[in-house]
Amino acid sequence: MPMARTLQASTALLTLYSAFCVVGCGSTDAQTSWSSSEIPEAGPAATDSGAAVPDSATPTPVDSGAREASLGADAAADSAATANGSSDAAEEPEAPPPTAFVHAMGSTLVDPNGKPLLLRGVNLGNWLEYEGYLWQFDGSRGDRTRNIEQRVVDLLGAEAAATFWKNYRTTYTTEDDIAQLGALGFNSVRVPFTARFLLPDGQTAFDETEFTYLQNVATWGAAHGVYIIFDMHATPGGQSGQNIDDDTDGQPDLFIDASNQDRFVTIWTEIARRFKDVVSVAGYDLVNEPLPEPQTSQYVPQLWPLYKRVATAIRAVDPNHMLIVEGANWANDWSSLDAPFDDNMAYSFHKYWDATDVSSIQTFLDHRTMWNRPIWCGESGENDNSWYQAAFPMLESNNVGWAFWPWKKFNTGNDPYSVNLPTNYGAIQSWVSDATQPQPSPTDAQSTLNELLANIVLKQCTYNQSVVCSLIAHAPGCP
């Protein structure tokens, strides 16, 4: 996640199935069929200039036929082209036998029909993991998920805080978000999550409510033609010793305490068991931005063996989904990685605040050739439109898919959507950032946080059209 570095360093063949396994294969209620649904219009329709978002940019009702075709629309078009004697279709090489899932085919990422797939996506940051800068907090008291949670407990009390967080996670990302980003031209989302939400610290039972959020987003993705990539953004114990990993002591305890690695493997195995048959899930991003260097270099030799260990556990229950690995040092030190251990895997890097020419990614392109596996830019953003207009086309011209960070953020102008701050949010900000400042009363804090819950709904957010047009030039309403 980008600001950790800023704060640290400068601070269809199967027609996609008529029913997917959503709740958990092997359970008695495992099969859930998609049905038609009315999708409420998303966004407050406010653009950079205050103009309305075009109707074409808003989601439309999805019927069952559209749903079945949503992740494989190319197949029908290609069939029609072949039937009509299209010269383009005739010149295409014969497609390999399709599989039911997004997968690696050598160095190319392909869709369930075996056609090349370029991911254009967003990260759903600040939904199932929190970072201080996303909340506009300064200092260590509100820098990471557990500290932000504790500040809300301090303000509201434990019971009211638990209710707030349940409402927050239910509201921050909904089907409206997935429908809208799909309507704008994004075809994928990376879902950062906190491991201890699924398997709470000190417990051995999974939290079914927390799994529901992952299940829901996979369902919504299937309905709106959006692939889902699950990203363990904060591992058991923490993978970096930075605020992004939600550690307790500033150390990458995933690599210090063996029990954390056991829990890491357990959680991924359970995710894979539950989602092994879900076609809308494109893959598993195993560890986000591990081991910043040089301060954690001594642990880097553990990274590749851990990837191989968890891959073995996942493959025991899920032969279908792509595995994604990131290098050490904010994902970008690929000397910490090695030749592929699985046919269906990809390598991911992150790109922030650097040059926008091909030389800036050449080492990753070279590794793609050497290792014959797809590469993917799992995070990029936190810049201005001119940088976006240069960086993202450069990635695409080199057949590198991407996921923009993030989809929405508090009080922002450089992301697709901005969450408007509550009227008295400044009082909470001041107190979280500096404990010597007055602490808002429970009543005042509850009122402010209730207003926040209302503001995070997509319809109440401000749409930054110029950002979207910088990323996807053909998005609805772009000049």
ABEGO torsion letter per residue (X at the ends): XAAAAAAAAAXXAAGGEABBBAAEBGBAAABBBBBBBBBBBBEAGBBAAGBBBBAAABBBBBBAAAAAAAAAAAAAAAAAAAAAGBAAAAABBBBBBBBABBBBBEABBBBAAGBBBBBBBBBBBGAABBBAAAAGBBEAAAABAAAAAAAAAAAAEAAAAAAAAAAAAAAABBAAAAAAAAAAGBABBBBBBBAAAABBBGBABBBAAAAAAAAAAAAAAAAAGBBBBBBBABBBGEAAGBAAAGBAAGBBAAAABAAAAAAAAAAAAAAAAAAAABAABAEBBABBGBGBOAAAAAAAAAAAAAAAAAAAAAAAABAABBBBBBBBGGGABAAABBBBABABBBBBBBBBGBBABAAAAAAAAAAAAAAGBBBBBABBEGBBAAAAAAAAAAAAAAGBBBBBOBABBBGBAABABBBBBBAAAAAAAAAAABAABBBBBAAAAAAAAAAAAAAABAAABBBBAAAAAAABAABBGBX
